[in-house]
Amino acid sequence: MSSSPDIRMVDLTEKPVTTRQAVAKGRVAMQASTLSLLKDGKLPKGDALAAARLAGIMAAKETHRLIPLCHPLLIDSISIEFSLDEQTSAAEITATVKGSGKTGFEMEALTAVAISGLTIYDMCKTVDSSLRLENIHLTKKSGGKSGTVVLE
């Protein structure tokens, strides 16, 4: 197996270290009865939100191992928050990743949301076959040359 000259890690040598933050969101849509079980911590596998929070934090820290060409970053803070929307019957996930570095934390925030959502999916799938992981996206990033970018 040969490596392609078209694929390479970006050289960050000359970039300055700045304080950076990235915020990503996503959601897991489900049946109303499943959302009720999730809210009350009554799923067969237990407290899905606690497990999803821990999984998201762990995933953000391992992003460079999961996605080729991502730089390993020193993360200062990872926050995973959940909002249960009873009107749309969904668990909404927000991940905020902060630190100082030469590149941003977008991939870490997106990975945290994806893995948190997949953990909720895994813990709910025995009671709901209609689950959907939806709309994973970056909502904000700050630090570095582009300054603050708000996407939502």
N, C-alpha and C positions, 0 to 999 in steps of 0.2 A: 504494500500500500504506500503510495507516494503522496507527499503533501503538495498541495497546489500553491503556486506563487500568488494566486489571487486572494488567498485567505491569510490574514495576518492580524495580530493584536496591534491596536493603535499605540504609537509611541507617545507616552505622556511625559517624557523626560523634561521637556522645557516648560511644561504648564505649571502655573503656581498652585499651591495648596490654598483652597478657600473653604469656608464653611458652606455646606450644601444641604439641601433637603429635597425630598421627593414625596409626593402624595399620590396614591393610586386608589381606585375604587373598583368594585365589582359587586355582583349579587348572585345569590342562589334562589331561583324561583321554585316554589313548591306548592303543594296543596295546603289549604288552610288548616286542616287537621295536623299536618306535619309541622307547620309553623307553631301550632299550639304545643305540641310535644317538645319541640326545640326550645321554645320559650320557658317551659316548665321543667326542663332538664329531664324529661321522662322517656327519652329515646332508648331503645334496647341496649345500645353501646354506651349510654351515659351522657355526660355533659358535653355536647358537641361544640359549644362555643368556647369552652375552656380548652378543649383539645385543638380546635381550629386556631385559637390565639397562639398557643405554643407552637403548633406546626408552622404557622406563618412566620413567627420570629425565627425559628430554626431555619426555614427555607431562605429567608432574606440573608442570613449569615452564610449560607452555602451557595449563593447564586453563582459565584465564580466557578464552582465545581459542576454546576448544572448546565450552564450556558457557555458554549465555547467562545473564547476570546474576551470574556468579561474579566476585568481586572479584580483581584481580591482587594477589598476596601476595608478600612477600619471604620466600623459603624459605632457611633456613640449612643444612638437611641433608635429603638423600633417600637412603634405603637400600632396595635391592631384593635380597631373599634368595630362594634357591630350595632346595627340598627335594625330592628324587626319591623317591617312595614306590613301591617295587617290588611291594608287596603289592596295592595298588590300581591300579598302573600309571598314575601321574599325576605331573605336575610341579606342586608346590605353590609358590605365589608369596606372599611377604609384603613389603609396602611400608610403610616408616615415613617420615613427612614431619614435619619439625620447623621451627619458626621462631617469631618474635614478631609478633603482629598483633592486630587488632581482631575477627577472625573465625577460625574453625577451618580446619584443613587436611584435612578429611574428603574433600572432592571431589578434592583433589590425590592423596591416597593411593589412593582408589578408581580414579581415572583411570590412575595408574601401574600398578596391578594389571591393569586391563583391557587396556591397551596392551601390557604385557609378555606377557600371555596370548595376545593376538592375534598378536604377533610370533612366539611359539613355534608357534602354530597355522600361521601362514604358512610358517614354515621346515620344518614337519613334514608339511604337506598333500600333498606329492608322494609320500610313502611310506605315508601312512595316511589313509584316507577316513573313519575312525570318530572323529576328534578331537572333543572336546567341551570348551568353555570353561564352567566351572561355579562356582557358589557364590561369586561376588564379593560380599564383605561387609565392613563396618567391624567391627573387633574391639576397638578401644580409641581413646578420645580424651581429651585432658587440656588444661587451661587454660581460661580464660574463666569465665563465671558458673556453669556446671554442674560445674566441677571435673573430676575424673577419672571417666570412665564406661567400664566394662569390659563388653563385650558377648559375650565368649567366654572 
